[in-house]
Protein backbone atom coordinates (compact mmCIF):
# COMPACT_ATOMS: atom_id res chain seq x y z
CA UNK A 1 0.00 0.00 0.00
CA UNK A 2 1.32 3.44 -0.95
CA UNK A 3 2.21 5.93 1.73
CA UNK A 4 0.12 9.09 1.95
CA UNK A 5 1.14 12.73 1.61
CA UNK A 6 -1.36 15.39 2.73
CA UNK A 7 -1.26 18.45 0.48
CA UNK A 8 -1.29 21.75 2.30
CA UNK A 9 -0.62 20.17 5.69
CA UNK A 10 2.66 18.29 5.46
CA UNK A 11 6.01 19.78 4.53
CA UNK A 12 6.86 18.92 0.93
CA UNK A 13 10.45 17.91 0.15
CA UNK A 14 12.20 17.38 -3.16
CA UNK A 15 12.17 13.61 -2.70
CA UNK A 16 8.46 13.57 -1.79
CA UNK A 17 7.55 15.71 -4.80
CA UNK A 18 9.51 13.35 -7.05
CA UNK A 19 7.85 10.33 -5.40
CA UNK A 20 4.35 11.73 -5.97
CA UNK A 21 5.22 12.49 -9.59
CA UNK A 22 6.46 8.93 -10.07
CA UNK A 23 3.36 7.44 -8.45
CA UNK A 24 5.30 6.09 -5.47
CA UNK A 25 3.54 8.36 -2.97
CA UNK A 26 -0.17 9.15 -2.92
CA UNK A 27 -1.04 12.85 -2.50
CA UNK A 28 -4.41 13.53 -0.88
CA UNK A 29 -6.48 16.31 0.67
CA UNK A 30 -7.33 15.66 4.32
CA UNK A 31 -10.75 16.60 5.65
CA UNK A 32 -9.23 19.44 7.68
CA UNK A 33 -7.54 20.78 4.54
CA UNK A 34 -10.76 20.47 2.56
CA UNK A 35 -12.51 22.52 5.21
CA UNK A 36 -9.93 25.32 4.87
CA UNK A 37 -10.29 25.23 1.10
CA UNK A 38 -14.08 25.50 1.30
CA UNK A 39 -13.88 28.42 3.72
CA UNK A 40 -11.43 30.30 1.47
CA UNK A 41 -13.59 29.67 -1.59
CA UNK A 42 -16.67 30.99 0.23
CA UNK A 43 -14.79 34.17 1.16
CA UNK A 44 -13.90 34.80 -2.47
CA UNK A 45 -17.51 34.31 -3.58
CA UNK A 46 -18.62 36.94 -1.05
CA UNK A 47 -15.98 39.38 -2.27
CA UNK A 48 -17.04 38.81 -5.88
CA UNK A 49 -20.58 39.87 -5.02
CA UNK A 50 -19.48 42.97 -3.09
CA UNK A 51 -18.75 46.45 -4.40
CA UNK A 52 -15.19 46.76 -3.07
CA UNK A 53 -12.56 46.26 -5.78
CA UNK A 54 -10.24 43.32 -5.10
CA UNK A 55 -7.66 42.56 -7.77
CA UNK A 56 -8.40 39.56 -9.94
CA UNK A 57 -11.70 38.77 -8.25
CA UNK A 58 -13.85 41.60 -9.55
CA UNK A 59 -11.26 43.52 -11.59
CA UNK A 60 -9.30 42.89 -14.76
CA UNK A 61 -5.69 41.75 -14.76
CA UNK A 62 -2.32 43.50 -14.96
CA UNK A 63 -2.77 47.00 -16.42
CA UNK A 64 -6.56 46.36 -16.43
CA UNK A 65 -6.63 46.19 -12.63
CA UNK A 66 -8.88 49.27 -12.45
CA UNK A 67 -11.52 47.75 -14.74
CA UNK A 68 -14.39 46.50 -12.58
CA UNK A 69 -16.01 43.19 -13.52
CA UNK A 70 -19.65 42.43 -12.70
CA UNK A 71 -20.53 39.51 -10.43
CA UNK A 72 -22.17 37.83 -13.42
CA UNK A 73 -18.95 37.99 -15.44
CA UNK A 74 -16.44 36.91 -12.79
CA UNK A 75 -16.57 33.25 -13.83
CA UNK A 76 -16.13 34.12 -17.52
CA UNK A 77 -13.18 36.29 -16.51
CA UNK A 78 -11.44 33.25 -15.03
CA UNK A 79 -11.85 31.16 -18.18
CA UNK A 80 -10.68 34.07 -20.30
CA UNK A 81 -7.44 34.43 -18.35
CA UNK A 82 -6.51 30.81 -19.03
CA UNK A 83 -7.27 31.20 -22.73
CA UNK A 84 -5.53 34.54 -23.22
CA UNK A 85 -2.44 33.66 -21.20
CA UNK A 86 -1.79 30.27 -22.88
CA UNK A 87 0.80 31.74 -25.24
CA UNK A 88 3.71 29.34 -24.68
CA UNK A 89 5.75 28.15 -27.64
CA UNK A 90 8.41 25.56 -28.35
CA UNK A 91 8.63 21.84 -27.65
CA UNK A 92 6.71 20.50 -24.64
CA UNK A 93 8.61 20.23 -21.38
CA UNK A 94 9.30 16.74 -20.06
CA UNK A 95 6.21 14.95 -18.75
CA UNK A 96 7.94 14.52 -15.38
CA UNK A 97 8.30 18.30 -15.02
CA UNK A 98 4.62 18.83 -15.91
CA UNK A 99 3.72 16.33 -13.19
CA UNK A 100 5.91 18.18 -10.71
CA UNK A 101 4.16 21.44 -11.62
CA UNK A 102 0.82 19.84 -10.73
CA UNK A 103 2.20 18.52 -7.42
CA UNK A 104 3.66 21.90 -6.48
CA UNK A 105 0.49 23.77 -7.42
CA UNK A 106 -1.60 21.41 -5.31
CA UNK A 107 0.69 22.01 -2.34
CA UNK A 108 0.42 25.80 -2.73
CA UNK A 109 -3.34 26.01 -3.32
CA UNK A 110 -4.28 23.47 -0.63
CA UNK A 111 -3.04 25.80 2.08
CA UNK A 112 -6.31 27.71 1.87
CA UNK A 113 -5.20 31.23 0.91
CA UNK A 114 -6.29 31.25 -2.74
CA UNK A 115 -10.06 30.82 -2.86
CA UNK A 116 -9.77 27.75 -5.05
CA UNK A 117 -12.70 25.33 -5.23
CA UNK A 118 -12.39 21.87 -3.74
CA UNK A 119 -13.60 20.35 -7.03
CA UNK A 120 -10.81 22.07 -8.94
CA UNK A 121 -8.13 20.53 -6.75
CA UNK A 122 -9.82 17.13 -6.99
CA UNK A 123 -9.65 17.36 -10.80
CA UNK A 124 -5.94 18.20 -10.61
CA UNK A 125 -5.39 15.12 -8.45
CA UNK A 126 -7.39 13.07 -10.96
CA UNK A 127 -5.04 14.14 -13.75
CA UNK A 128 -2.04 12.99 -11.70
CA UNK A 129 -3.57 9.70 -10.62
CA UNK A 130 -4.74 8.84 -14.14
CA UNK A 131 -1.49 9.93 -15.77
CA UNK A 132 -3.31 12.41 -18.01
CA UNK A 133 -0.65 15.10 -17.93
CA UNK A 134 -1.14 18.49 -19.60
CA UNK A 135 1.16 19.47 -22.46
CA UNK A 136 3.17 22.57 -21.50
CA UNK A 137 5.42 24.40 -24.02
CA UNK A 138 8.88 25.20 -22.72
CA UNK A 139 9.13 28.90 -23.71
CA UNK A 140 7.08 31.97 -22.85
CA UNK A 141 7.51 32.67 -19.14
CA UNK A 142 9.39 35.68 -17.76
CA UNK A 143 8.99 34.47 -14.17
CA UNK A 144 7.23 37.62 -12.97
CA UNK A 145 3.58 37.22 -11.98
CA UNK A 146 4.70 33.70 -11.72
CA UNK A 147 4.95 31.43 -14.70
CA UNK A 148 1.82 32.71 -16.40
CA UNK A 149 2.06 31.10 -19.84
CA UNK A 150 3.18 27.59 -18.80
CA UNK A 151 0.70 27.47 -15.92
CA UNK A 152 -2.09 28.54 -18.28
CA UNK A 153 -1.27 25.61 -20.55
CA UNK A 154 -1.07 23.32 -17.51
CA UNK A 155 -4.63 24.18 -16.54
CA UNK A 156 -6.39 24.54 -19.90
CA UNK A 157 -7.52 20.90 -19.54
CA UNK A 158 -9.54 21.88 -16.45
CA UNK A 159 -11.86 23.86 -18.71
CA UNK A 160 -11.82 21.25 -21.47
CA UNK A 161 -9.16 22.87 -23.64
CA UNK A 162 -5.54 22.19 -24.48
CA UNK A 163 -3.82 18.83 -24.85
CA UNK A 164 -2.58 16.08 -22.56
CA UNK A 165 -0.03 13.29 -22.62
CA UNK A 166 -2.09 10.11 -22.25
CA UNK A 167 -1.15 6.46 -22.79
CA UNK A 168 1.93 7.34 -24.81
CA UNK A 169 0.18 9.85 -27.08
CA UNK A 170 -0.71 13.52 -27.11
CA UNK A 171 -4.50 13.85 -27.29
CA UNK A 172 -6.97 16.71 -27.05
CA UNK A 173 -8.58 17.30 -23.68
CA UNK A 174 -11.96 17.16 -25.40
CA UNK A 175 -11.20 13.58 -26.45
CA UNK A 176 -9.91 12.65 -22.99
CA UNK A 177 -13.00 13.97 -21.19
CA UNK A 178 -15.32 12.31 -23.69
CA UNK A 179 -13.63 8.94 -23.16
CA UNK A 180 -14.07 9.27 -19.39
CA UNK A 181 -17.60 10.75 -19.55
CA UNK A 182 -16.42 13.83 -17.67
CA UNK A 183 -17.33 17.51 -18.01
CA UNK A 184 -14.94 20.47 -17.75
CA UNK A 185 -14.60 22.21 -14.39
CA UNK A 186 -16.71 25.34 -13.97
CA UNK A 187 -14.24 27.83 -12.53
CA UNK A 188 -15.37 30.14 -9.76
CA UNK A 189 -14.27 33.66 -8.93
CA UNK A 190 -10.48 34.17 -8.82
CA UNK A 191 -9.73 30.55 -9.71
CA UNK A 192 -8.11 31.20 -13.08
CA UNK A 193 -5.83 33.78 -11.50
CA UNK A 194 -4.99 31.48 -8.58
CA UNK A 195 -4.08 28.70 -11.00
CA UNK A 196 -1.64 30.74 -13.08
CA UNK A 197 -0.05 32.94 -10.42
CA UNK A 198 2.96 31.17 -8.98
CA UNK A 199 6.45 29.85 -9.59
CA UNK A 200 5.69 26.19 -10.19
CA UNK A 201 7.37 26.04 -13.62
CA UNK A 202 10.58 27.46 -12.14
CA UNK A 203 10.38 25.31 -9.01
CA UNK A 204 9.66 22.10 -10.94
CA UNK A 205 12.81 22.66 -12.98
CA UNK A 206 14.68 23.38 -9.75
CA UNK A 207 13.54 20.04 -8.30
CA UNK A 208 15.00 18.21 -11.28
CA UNK A 209 18.15 20.32 -11.02
CA UNK A 210 18.57 19.36 -7.36
CA UNK A 211 18.09 15.68 -8.19
CA UNK A 212 20.32 15.57 -11.26
CA UNK A 213 23.04 17.84 -9.89
CA UNK A 214 23.28 15.69 -6.76
CA UNK A 215 24.06 12.69 -8.97
CA UNK A 216 26.53 14.74 -11.02
CA UNK A 217 28.39 15.96 -7.93
CA UNK A 218 28.71 12.51 -6.39
CA UNK A 219 29.66 10.96 -9.72
CA UNK A 220 32.27 13.67 -10.32
CA UNK A 221 33.99 12.70 -7.07
CA UNK A 222 34.04 9.07 -8.25
CA UNK A 223 35.42 9.80 -11.74
CA UNK A 224 37.95 12.20 -10.22
CA UNK A 225 39.12 9.52 -7.78
CA UNK A 226 39.50 7.09 -10.69
CA UNK A 227 41.51 9.65 -12.61
CA UNK A 228 43.70 10.27 -9.55
CA UNK A 229 44.50 6.58 -9.54
CA UNK A 230 45.04 6.44 -13.30
CA UNK A 231 47.40 9.44 -13.25
CA UNK A 232 49.14 8.46 -9.99
CA UNK A 233 47.91 11.57 -8.19
CA UNK A 234 48.79 12.27 -4.57
CA UNK A 235 46.29 11.52 -1.80
CA UNK A 236 47.79 14.15 0.54
CA UNK A 237 45.64 17.07 -0.70
CA UNK A 238 42.60 15.24 0.71
CA UNK A 239 43.82 14.87 4.29
CA UNK A 240 41.34 16.14 6.85
CA UNK A 241 43.70 18.41 8.81
CA UNK A 242 44.26 20.51 5.69
CA UNK A 243 40.54 21.10 5.11
CA UNK A 244 39.78 21.84 8.75
CA UNK A 245 41.84 25.01 8.24
CA UNK A 246 39.27 26.13 5.63
CA UNK A 247 36.15 24.29 6.75
CA UNK A 248 33.59 24.85 4.04
CA UNK A 249 30.96 22.11 4.22
CA UNK A 250 31.41 21.16 0.57
CA UNK A 251 35.22 20.98 0.75
CA UNK A 252 35.15 18.82 3.88
CA UNK A 253 32.59 16.50 2.32
CA UNK A 254 34.46 16.04 -0.96
CA UNK A 255 37.83 15.48 0.74
CA UNK A 256 36.27 12.82 3.00
CA UNK A 257 34.52 11.25 0.01
CA UNK A 258 37.77 10.95 -1.95
CA UNK A 259 39.54 9.49 1.10
CA UNK A 260 36.81 6.86 1.41
CA UNK A 261 37.03 6.03 -2.29
CA UNK A 262 40.83 5.60 -2.15
CA UNK A 263 40.82 3.66 1.10
CA UNK A 264 42.68 0.37 0.67
CA UNK A 265 44.20 1.34 -2.68
CA UNK A 266 47.32 -0.50 -3.81
CA UNK A 267 48.05 2.22 -6.36
CA UNK A 268 48.40 5.12 -3.90
CA UNK A 269 51.35 3.65 -1.93
CA UNK A 270 53.02 2.40 -5.14
CA UNK A 271 54.22 5.92 -5.99
CA UNK A 272 54.75 7.29 -2.48
CA UNK A 273 58.41 8.06 -3.17
CA UNK A 274 58.02 9.54 -6.64
CA UNK A 275 59.78 12.78 -7.60
CA UNK A 276 56.58 14.73 -8.30
CA UNK A 277 56.21 17.52 -5.73
CA UNK A 278 52.58 18.42 -6.43
CA UNK A 279 49.85 17.66 -8.92
CA UNK A 280 48.12 20.01 -11.38
CA UNK A 281 45.10 21.83 -9.96
CA UNK A 282 42.53 19.60 -11.65
CA UNK A 283 43.75 16.79 -9.38
CA UNK A 284 45.03 18.66 -6.34
CA UNK A 285 42.09 21.09 -5.99
CA UNK A 286 39.23 18.62 -6.38
CA UNK A 287 37.87 19.36 -2.85
CA UNK A 288 37.99 23.11 -3.42
CA UNK A 289 36.32 23.06 -6.85
CA UNK A 290 33.88 20.20 -6.35
CA UNK A 291 33.24 21.49 -2.83
CA UNK A 292 32.29 24.96 -4.04
CA UNK A 293 29.75 23.39 -6.38
CA UNK A 294 28.45 21.30 -3.48
CA UNK A 295 27.86 24.50 -1.52
CA UNK A 296 25.92 25.97 -4.45
CA UNK A 297 23.79 22.81 -4.60
CA UNK A 298 23.09 23.09 -0.88
CA UNK A 299 22.02 26.72 -1.30
CA UNK A 300 19.62 25.80 -4.11
CA UNK A 301 18.14 22.97 -2.07
CA UNK A 302 17.59 25.20 0.98
CA UNK A 303 15.88 27.92 -1.10
CA UNK A 304 13.78 25.35 -2.93
CA UNK A 305 12.52 23.79 0.31
CA UNK A 306 11.05 27.18 1.21
CA UNK A 307 9.62 27.79 -2.25
CA UNK A 308 7.76 24.51 -2.69
CA UNK A 309 5.95 25.00 0.61
CA UNK A 310 5.11 28.66 -0.01
CA UNK A 311 1.92 30.42 -1.09
CA UNK A 312 2.85 32.17 -4.34
CA UNK A 313 -0.61 33.40 -5.32
CA UNK A 314 -1.85 36.97 -5.67
CA UNK A 315 -3.94 38.36 -4.12
CA UNK A 316 -3.62 36.27 -0.97
CA UNK A 317 -6.91 35.76 0.88
CA UNK A 318 -6.62 35.98 4.66
CA UNK A 319 -10.26 36.85 5.40
CA UNK A 320 -13.21 38.67 3.89
CA UNK A 321 -11.76 41.90 5.24
CA UNK A 322 -8.09 41.22 4.53
CA UNK A 323 -6.79 40.44 1.06
CA UNK A 324 -3.23 41.43 0.21
CA UNK A 325 -2.03 42.18 -3.30
CA UNK A 326 1.68 41.49 -3.01
CA UNK A 327 4.53 39.92 -4.92
CA UNK A 328 4.87 36.36 -3.65
CA UNK A 329 4.64 35.19 -7.25
CA UNK A 330 7.93 36.86 -8.23
CA UNK A 331 10.52 34.31 -9.36
CA UNK A 332 13.65 36.14 -8.17
CA UNK A 333 14.19 34.03 -5.00
CA UNK A 334 14.56 30.94 -7.20
CA UNK A 335 16.07 32.54 -10.32
CA UNK A 336 19.29 33.57 -8.59
CA UNK A 337 20.02 30.22 -6.86
CA UNK A 338 19.31 28.45 -10.16
CA UNK A 339 21.81 30.66 -11.95
CA UNK A 340 24.33 29.94 -9.18
CA UNK A 341 23.69 26.19 -9.57
CA UNK A 342 24.07 26.51 -13.34
CA UNK A 343 27.54 27.99 -12.85
CA UNK A 344 28.36 25.35 -10.23
CA UNK A 345 27.45 22.55 -12.63
CA UNK A 346 29.46 24.12 -15.44
CA UNK A 347 32.56 24.25 -13.25
CA UNK A 348 32.30 20.52 -12.57
CA UNK A 349 32.40 20.04 -16.34
CA UNK A 350 35.33 22.45 -16.72
CA UNK A 351 37.57 20.66 -14.23
CA UNK A 352 36.53 17.24 -15.53
CA UNK A 353 37.56 18.29 -19.05
CA UNK A 354 40.95 19.39 -17.67
CA UNK A 355 41.46 15.97 -16.11
CA UNK A 356 40.54 14.31 -19.41
CA UNK A 357 43.14 16.47 -21.17
CA UNK A 358 45.71 15.63 -18.49
CA UNK A 359 45.15 11.92 -19.01
CA UNK A 360 46.17 12.23 -22.68
CA UNK A 361 49.50 13.99 -22.15
CA UNK A 362 51.57 10.85 -21.54
CA UNK A 363 53.38 12.37 -18.55
CA UNK A 364 52.30 9.68 -16.05
CA UNK A 365 54.72 6.73 -15.74
CA UNK A 366 53.26 3.68 -17.42
CA UNK A 367 50.35 5.55 -19.00
CA UNK A 368 50.95 6.14 -22.73
CA UNK A 369 50.24 9.33 -24.61
CA UNK A 370 46.62 9.48 -25.81
CA UNK A 371 45.94 6.45 -23.56
CA UNK A 372 47.04 3.99 -26.24
CA UNK A 373 50.44 2.29 -26.65
CA UNK A 374 50.75 2.41 -30.42
CA UNK A 375 49.78 5.84 -31.68
CA UNK A 376 50.48 7.38 -35.04
CA UNK A 377 48.49 4.90 -36.99
CA UNK A 378 46.04 5.11 -34.07
CA UNK A 379 44.76 8.45 -32.73
CA UNK A 380 43.80 6.86 -29.44
CA UNK A 381 41.58 8.89 -27.15
CA UNK A 382 42.62 12.24 -28.65
CA UNK A 383 39.28 13.30 -30.07
CA UNK A 384 37.19 12.41 -27.03
CA UNK A 385 38.62 15.50 -25.40
CA UNK A 386 37.43 17.60 -28.34
CA UNK A 387 33.91 16.55 -27.41
CA UNK A 388 34.36 17.31 -23.72
CA UNK A 389 35.93 20.68 -24.66
CA UNK A 390 32.96 21.49 -26.91
CA UNK A 391 30.50 20.64 -24.14
CA UNK A 392 32.45 22.63 -21.54
CA UNK A 393 32.59 25.63 -23.85
CA UNK A 394 28.88 25.37 -24.65
CA UNK A 395 28.19 25.44 -20.92
CA UNK A 396 30.22 28.61 -20.47
CA UNK A 397 27.97 30.34 -22.97
CA UNK A 398 24.91 29.16 -21.04
CA UNK A 399 26.23 30.48 -17.72
CA UNK A 400 25.24 34.11 -18.26
CA UNK A 401 22.69 34.57 -15.46
CA UNK A 402 19.16 34.86 -16.78
CA UNK A 403 18.26 36.69 -13.56
CA UNK A 404 20.60 39.53 -14.54
CA UNK A 405 18.12 40.48 -17.24
CA UNK A 406 14.72 42.12 -16.92
CA UNK A 407 12.35 43.32 -19.63
CA UNK A 408 9.21 45.24 -18.55
CA UNK A 409 5.91 43.54 -19.42
CA UNK A 410 2.19 44.14 -18.91
CA UNK A 411 2.39 47.75 -20.13
CA UNK A 412 4.85 48.54 -17.33
CA UNK A 413 2.74 47.10 -14.49
CA UNK A 414 5.26 44.27 -14.30
CA UNK A 415 8.34 46.45 -14.70
CA UNK A 416 10.84 44.02 -13.17
CA UNK A 417 10.75 40.33 -14.04
CA UNK A 418 13.03 37.49 -12.91
CA UNK A 419 13.51 35.38 -16.05
CA UNK A 420 13.70 32.47 -13.60
CA UNK A 421 12.05 30.11 -16.07
CA UNK A 422 15.07 30.54 -18.32
CA UNK A 423 17.36 30.03 -15.32
CA UNK A 424 15.69 26.68 -14.67
CA UNK A 425 15.82 25.47 -18.25
CA UNK A 426 19.47 26.53 -18.68
CA UNK A 427 20.53 24.87 -15.44
CA UNK A 428 19.12 21.53 -16.60
CA UNK A 429 20.74 21.92 -20.02
CA UNK A 430 24.15 22.54 -18.43
CA UNK A 431 23.75 19.63 -16.00
CA UNK A 432 22.91 17.29 -18.88
CA UNK A 433 26.05 18.43 -20.72
CA UNK A 434 28.12 17.77 -17.61
CA UNK A 435 26.72 14.24 -17.40
CA UNK A 436 28.22 13.68 -20.85
CA UNK A 437 31.59 15.14 -19.87
CA UNK A 438 31.75 12.92 -16.80
CA UNK A 439 30.88 9.91 -18.95
CA UNK A 440 33.90 10.72 -21.12
CA UNK A 441 36.08 11.12 -18.03
CA UNK A 442 34.88 7.72 -16.77
CA UNK A 443 35.87 6.17 -20.12
CA UNK A 444 39.35 7.76 -20.04
CA UNK A 445 39.97 7.10 -16.34
CA UNK A 446 39.17 3.40 -16.72
CA UNK A 447 41.64 3.17 -19.62
CA UNK A 448 44.35 4.94 -17.60
CA UNK A 449 43.81 2.65 -14.59
CA UNK A 450 44.29 -0.43 -16.78
CA UNK A 451 47.96 0.42 -17.23
CA UNK A 452 48.66 -0.02 -13.49
CA UNK A 453 47.49 -3.64 -13.39
CA UNK A 454 47.86 -5.86 -11.45
CA UNK A 455 47.68 -3.09 -8.83
CA UNK A 456 44.13 -2.29 -7.78
CA UNK A 457 42.41 0.73 -6.25
CA UNK A 458 40.19 0.67 -3.18
CA UNK A 459 37.25 -1.72 -3.23
CA UNK A 460 34.70 0.89 -4.33
CA UNK A 461 36.73 2.30 -7.22
CA UNK A 462 37.80 -1.19 -8.19
CA UNK A 463 34.14 -2.31 -8.34
CA UNK A 464 33.25 0.66 -10.54
CA UNK A 465 36.24 -0.02 -12.80
CA UNK A 466 35.10 -3.63 -13.19
CA UNK A 467 31.55 -2.46 -14.00
CA UNK A 468 32.91 -0.23 -16.77
CA UNK A 469 35.02 -3.07 -18.14
CA UNK A 470 31.99 -5.35 -18.17
CA UNK A 471 30.44 -2.98 -20.73
CA UNK A 472 33.40 -1.30 -22.45
CA UNK A 473 36.62 -3.15 -23.26
CA UNK A 474 40.16 -1.81 -22.94
CA UNK A 475 41.23 -0.37 -26.30
CA UNK A 476 44.58 -0.75 -28.02
CA UNK A 477 43.54 0.27 -31.53
CA UNK A 478 41.18 2.81 -33.03
CA UNK A 479 37.53 2.01 -33.42
CA UNK A 480 34.26 3.95 -33.49
CA UNK A 481 34.05 5.60 -30.09
CA UNK A 482 30.48 6.92 -30.17
CA UNK A 483 28.70 3.86 -28.80
CA UNK A 484 31.40 3.25 -26.18
CA UNK A 485 31.18 6.87 -25.01
CA UNK A 486 27.40 6.63 -24.86
CA UNK A 487 27.66 3.54 -22.68
CA UNK A 488 29.75 5.31 -20.04
CA UNK A 489 27.60 8.45 -20.32
CA UNK A 490 24.53 6.31 -19.64
CA UNK A 491 26.28 4.85 -16.59
CA UNK A 492 26.68 8.39 -15.27
CA UNK A 493 23.16 9.59 -16.12
CA UNK A 494 21.46 6.58 -14.57
CA UNK A 495 23.19 6.99 -11.21
CA UNK A 496 24.73 3.54 -11.64
CA UNK A 497 28.11 4.58 -10.24
CA UNK A 498 26.59 5.73 -6.97
CA UNK A 499 24.54 2.55 -6.73
CA UNK A 500 27.69 0.43 -7.21
CA UNK A 501 29.56 2.48 -4.63
CA UNK A 502 26.85 2.08 -2.01
CA UNK A 503 26.32 -1.62 -2.73
CA UNK A 504 30.05 -2.29 -2.49
CA UNK A 505 30.33 -0.37 0.77
CA UNK A 506 27.52 -2.44 2.27
CA UNK A 507 28.91 -5.75 0.98
CA UNK A 508 32.44 -4.99 2.14
CA UNK A 509 31.32 -3.30 5.38
CA UNK A 510 33.09 -0.09 4.40
CA UNK A 511 32.46 3.45 5.56
CA UNK A 512 31.04 5.26 2.56
CA UNK A 513 29.13 8.09 4.26
CA UNK A 514 30.78 10.87 6.23
CA UNK A 515 29.73 12.96 9.15
CA UNK A 516 28.85 15.69 6.64
CA UNK A 517 26.57 13.47 4.54
CA UNK A 518 23.32 14.82 5.95
CA UNK A 519 23.97 18.14 4.23
CA UNK A 520 24.40 16.56 0.86
CA UNK A 521 22.62 13.20 0.83
CA UNK A 522 19.10 14.10 1.93
CA UNK A 523 16.67 16.04 -0.25
Buried (B, 14 or more C-beta within 10 A) or exposed (E): EEEEBBBBBBEBBBBBBBBBBEEEBBBBBBEEBBEBBEEBBEBBBEBBEEEEBBBBBBBBBBEEBEEEBEEEEBBEBBBBBBBEBBBBEEEBBBBBBBBBBBBBBBBBBBBBBBBBBBBBBEBBBEBBEEEBBBBBBBBBBBBBBBBBBBBBBBBBBBBBBBBBBBEEEEBBBBEBBEEEEEEBBBBBBBBBBBBBBBBBBBBBBBBBBBBBBBBBBBBBBBBBBBBBBBBBBBBEBBEEEEBEEEEBBBBBBBBBBBBBBBBBBBBBEBBEEEEEEEBBEBBBBBBBBBBBBBBBBBBBBEBBBEBBBBBBBBBBBEEBEEBEEEEBBBBBBBBBBBBBBBBBBBBBBBBBBBBBBBBBEEEBEEBBBBBBEEBEEBEBBBEBBEBBBBBBEBBBEBBEBBBEEBEEBBEEBBEEBBBBBBBBBBBBBBBBBBBBBBBBBBBBBBBBBBBBEEBBBBBBBBBBBEBBBEEBEBBBEBEEBEEBBBBBBEBBBEBBBBEBBBEBBEEEEBEBBBEBEEBBEEB
